[in-house]
Amino acid sequence: MLRKLLKYELKATGRIFLPLYAILISLAAVNKLISTLLPIEVQAPKIIAMVIYITIMVGMFVVTFIMMLQRFYKNLLSEEGYLMFTLPTQPWKLIVSKLLVAILWTILSSLAAYISIFIIIFERGNFRAFTIAFREAVTGLYTFLGPSIFLFSGEILLGATLSLAAGILLVYASMALGHLCNRQRILASVGAFIALNALTQLLFFQLVRLIASPLSQRMQRLFSEAGGHLHMLSRAQIFHAVMWFGIAATFILAAGYFAITNYVLSKHLNLE
């Protein structure tokens, strides 16, 4: 059933995002063509084309955010919820389908933005300079971290994805809690968001205090064992310890937001 929910959600949102991506990339190509063909002294068409391009890019991210809110609220917390919750599936699958699709479109929107920027700034010399700079950066990181740079890259990707999921689930949990009120649900959702965000920061600070001490002791021990000079293995161990701490903390937060949302939708759903 989850596969069907994902297919339905992708079909419903893809008809909006895919044309938007095509328009953005096309406008980037038009900007590139205009800047290449028109003389330097002719500025008006270039400015107009760039303003339109920037407007579409900003609008794309605004639409991504609004669609994330609208699809969750409209399908699960409005009158459509009567239909969605009659489907032969558990509420958590409905949440997961919304979450995965929201993550996908957020990533694709960012990718479309990067591609369009690359099209505009692309020059043969610039591309070569970018390639050289990227190679030097990778070489420097490899020198600093050694072969574990590949694991470190995977940790960054995992951490970024979890952070995105946690942010989306925070909004979902806030909307679910706000919907428990019979009146002023939007205001209640905003209040729930502020309260959850404050509670999250407090818990995260306490977690850092709890774990920072043994982690600091571990770093000091490694430093002393290395005679005051951290070798490559020690640096890698420190980086991985910090990254996995962040990943674990983010996962706990995301799981908490998901549990709140699932509990409200399963036990205290209020569609009146």
C-alpha positions as CSV (number, residue, x, y, z in Angstrom):
1,M,0.0,0.0,0.0
2,L,2.9,2.3,0.7
3,R,4.0,2.0,-2.9
4,K,0.6,3.0,-4.1
5,L,0.5,6.0,-1.8
6,L,3.9,7.1,-3.1
7,K,2.8,6.6,-6.7
8,Y,-0.3,8.7,-6.1
9,E,1.6,11.4,-4.3
10,L,4.3,11.6,-7.0
11,K,1.7,11.8,-9.7
12,A,-0.2,14.6,-7.9
13,T,2.8,16.7,-7.2
14,G,4.9,15.9,-10.3
15,R,2.5,17.7,-12.6
16,I,3.4,20.9,-10.8
17,F,7.2,20.5,-10.1
18,L,8.4,19.0,-13.4
19,P,7.1,21.8,-15.6
20,L,8.5,24.3,-13.0
21,Y,11.9,22.7,-13.3
22,A,11.7,22.8,-17.1
23,I,10.8,26.5,-17.1
24,L,13.6,27.3,-14.7
25,I,16.3,25.5,-16.7
26,S,14.9,26.9,-19.9
27,L,15.1,30.4,-18.5
28,A,18.7,29.7,-17.4
29,A,19.5,28.7,-21.0
30,V,17.8,31.9,-22.3
31,N,19.8,34.0,-19.9
32,K,23.0,32.4,-21.1
33,L,22.0,32.8,-24.7
34,I,21.2,36.5,-24.3
35,S,24.4,37.3,-22.4
36,T,26.4,35.5,-25.0
37,L,24.8,37.0,-28.2
38,L,23.9,40.6,-27.1
39,P,26.7,43.2,-26.9
40,I,27.9,44.3,-23.5
41,E,26.4,47.7,-23.8
42,V,22.9,46.2,-24.2
43,Q,21.8,45.6,-20.7
44,A,17.9,45.9,-20.5
45,P,17.1,42.5,-22.0
46,K,19.7,40.9,-19.8
47,I,18.3,42.5,-16.6
48,I,14.7,41.6,-17.5
49,A,15.7,38.0,-18.3
50,M,17.7,37.7,-15.0
51,V,14.8,39.2,-12.9
52,I,12.4,36.6,-14.4
53,Y,14.8,33.8,-13.8
54,I,15.4,34.8,-10.1
55,T,11.7,35.2,-9.6
56,I,11.0,31.7,-10.9
57,M,13.8,30.2,-8.8
58,V,12.5,31.9,-5.6
59,G,9.0,30.8,-6.5
60,M,10.1,27.3,-7.0
61,F,11.3,27.0,-3.4
62,V,8.2,28.8,-2.1
63,V,6.0,26.3,-4.0
64,T,8.1,23.4,-2.6
65,F,7.5,24.6,0.9
66,I,3.8,25.4,0.4
67,M,3.2,22.0,-1.3
68,M,4.8,20.2,1.6
69,L,2.3,21.9,4.0
70,Q,-0.7,21.8,1.7
71,R,-0.4,18.1,0.8
72,F,-0.2,17.1,4.4
73,Y,-2.9,19.4,5.7
74,K,-5.3,18.9,2.8
75,N,-5.0,15.2,2.5
76,L,-4.8,14.2,6.2
77,L,-6.2,17.1,8.3
78,S,-9.0,18.5,6.2
79,E,-12.2,17.0,4.8
80,E,-10.1,14.8,2.5
81,G,-8.9,13.0,5.7
82,Y,-12.3,11.2,5.9
83,L,-11.4,9.5,2.6
84,M,-7.6,9.0,3.3
85,F,-8.2,7.4,6.6
86,T,-10.7,4.9,5.2
87,L,-8.0,3.4,3.1
88,P,-6.8,0.0,4.2
89,T,-3.5,1.2,5.6
90,Q,-1.9,2.5,8.8
91,P,-1.6,6.2,9.5
92,W,2.2,5.9,9.6
93,K,2.3,4.9,6.0
94,L,0.4,8.0,5.0
95,I,2.9,10.1,6.9
96,V,5.9,8.3,5.4
97,S,4.5,8.8,1.9
98,K,4.1,12.5,2.4
99,L,7.6,12.7,4.0
100,L,9.5,10.8,1.3
101,V,7.9,12.8,-1.5
102,A,8.5,16.1,0.3
103,I,12.2,15.1,0.7
104,L,12.4,14.1,-2.9
105,W,11.0,17.3,-4.3
106,T,13.2,19.4,-1.9
107,I,16.3,17.7,-3.2
108,L,15.2,17.9,-6.8
109,S,14.4,21.6,-6.4
110,S,17.9,22.2,-5.1
111,L,19.4,20.2,-7.9
112,A,17.4,22.1,-10.5
113,A,18.6,25.3,-9.0
114,Y,22.2,24.2,-9.1
115,I,21.9,23.0,-12.7
116,S,20.3,26.3,-13.8
117,I,23.1,28.3,-12.1
118,F,25.7,26.1,-13.7
119,I,24.2,26.8,-17.1
120,I,24.3,30.5,-16.6
121,I,27.9,30.7,-15.3
122,F,29.3,28.0,-17.5
123,E,32.4,29.0,-19.4
124,R,35.1,26.7,-20.7
125,G,37.7,28.4,-18.6
126,N,35.4,28.6,-15.5
127,F,34.6,24.9,-15.7
128,R,38.3,24.1,-15.9
129,A,39.0,26.3,-12.9
130,F,36.1,24.7,-11.0
131,T,37.4,21.2,-11.8
132,I,40.9,22.1,-10.5
133,A,39.6,23.7,-7.3
134,F,37.3,20.7,-6.7
135,R,40.2,18.3,-7.2
136,E,42.4,20.3,-4.9
137,A,39.7,20.4,-2.2
138,V,39.2,16.6,-2.4
139,T,43.0,16.1,-2.3
140,G,43.3,18.3,0.8
141,L,40.5,16.4,2.6
142,Y,42.0,13.1,1.6
143,T,45.4,14.2,3.1
144,F,43.6,15.3,6.3
145,L,41.3,12.3,6.7
146,G,42.8,9.6,4.7
147,P,40.7,6.8,3.1
148,S,37.9,7.5,5.6
149,I,37.0,10.6,3.5
150,F,34.6,8.3,1.6
151,L,32.9,7.3,4.8
152,F,32.9,10.9,5.9
153,S,31.1,11.9,2.6
154,G,28.5,9.3,3.3
155,E,28.0,10.6,6.8
156,I,27.5,14.1,5.5
157,L,24.9,12.9,3.0
158,L,23.1,10.9,5.6
159,G,23.2,13.7,8.2
160,A,21.9,16.2,5.6
161,T,19.0,13.9,4.6
162,L,18.1,13.2,8.2
163,S,18.2,17.0,9.0
164,L,15.8,17.6,6.1
165,A,13.5,14.8,7.3
166,A,13.6,16.1,10.9
167,G,12.7,19.6,9.7
168,I,9.7,18.4,7.7
169,L,8.5,16.1,10.5
170,L,8.7,19.0,12.9
171,V,6.3,20.9,10.7
172,Y,4.0,17.8,10.5
173,A,4.0,17.3,14.2
174,S,3.2,21.0,14.8
175,M,0.3,20.8,12.4
176,A,-1.0,17.6,13.9
177,L,-0.8,19.1,17.5
178,G,-2.4,22.4,16.3
179,H,-5.3,20.5,14.8
180,L,-6.3,19.1,18.2
181,C,-7.8,22.5,18.9
182,N,-11.3,23.2,17.7
183,R,-10.6,26.8,16.9
184,Q,-7.6,28.9,15.6
185,R,-5.9,25.8,14.4
186,I,-3.3,27.7,12.3
187,L,-2.4,29.8,15.2
188,A,-2.2,26.7,17.4
189,S,0.0,25.0,14.9
190,V,2.4,28.0,14.9
191,G,2.4,27.9,18.7
192,A,3.1,24.2,18.7
193,F,6.0,24.7,16.2
194,I,7.6,27.3,18.5
195,A,7.1,25.1,21.6
196,L,8.5,22.0,19.9
197,N,11.4,24.0,18.5
198,A,12.3,25.4,21.9
199,L,12.0,22.0,23.5
200,T,14.2,20.5,20.8
201,Q,16.9,23.0,21.4
202,L,16.7,22.4,25.2
203,L,16.9,18.7,24.8
204,F,19.7,18.9,22.3
205,F,21.7,21.2,24.6
206,Q,21.3,18.7,27.5
207,L,22.3,15.9,25.2
208,V,25.5,17.7,24.1
209,R,26.3,18.3,27.8
210,L,25.8,14.6,28.5
211,I,28.0,13.4,25.7
212,A,30.5,16.2,25.2
213,S,32.4,15.4,28.4
214,P,33.4,11.8,27.5
215,L,34.0,12.8,23.9
216,S,36.3,15.6,25.0
217,Q,38.1,13.2,27.3
218,R,38.5,10.8,24.3
219,M,39.9,13.6,22.2
220,Q,42.4,14.6,24.9
221,R,43.5,11.0,25.3
222,L,44.1,10.7,21.6
223,F,46.0,14.0,21.6
224,S,48.2,12.9,24.5
225,E,48.9,9.5,23.0
226,A,50.0,11.2,19.8
227,G,52.5,13.4,21.7
228,G,50.6,16.6,21.0
229,H,50.3,15.8,17.3
230,L,47.2,14.1,16.0
231,H,47.9,11.5,13.3
232,M,45.5,10.8,10.5
233,L,43.7,7.9,12.3
234,S,43.1,10.1,15.4
235,R,41.7,12.9,13.2
236,A,39.4,10.5,11.4
237,Q,38.2,9.0,14.7
238,I,37.3,12.5,16.0
239,F,35.5,13.5,12.9
240,H,33.5,10.3,12.7
241,A,32.6,10.5,16.4
242,V,31.3,14.1,15.9
243,M,29.4,13.2,12.8
244,W,27.7,10.1,14.3
245,F,26.8,12.1,17.4
246,G,25.0,14.6,15.1
247,I,23.4,11.8,13.0
248,A,22.2,10.0,16.2
249,A,20.8,13.2,17.7
250,T,19.0,14.2,14.5
251,F,17.6,10.7,14.1
252,I,16.2,10.8,17.7
253,L,14.6,14.1,17.0
254,A,13.1,12.9,13.7
255,A,11.8,9.8,15.4
256,G,10.2,11.9,18.2
257,Y,8.4,14.2,15.7
258,F,7.2,11.2,13.7
259,A,5.9,9.5,16.9
260,I,4.0,12.6,17.9
261,T,2.4,12.9,14.4
262,N,1.6,9.2,14.2
263,Y,0.1,9.2,17.7
264,V,-2.2,12.2,17.0
265,L,-3.3,10.9,13.7
266,S,-3.9,7.4,15.1
267,K,-5.5,8.2,18.5
268,H,-6.7,11.8,18.5
269,L,-7.6,12.6,14.9
270,N,-10.0,15.6,14.8
271,L,-11.4,16.4,11.4
272,E,-14.4,18.5,12.7
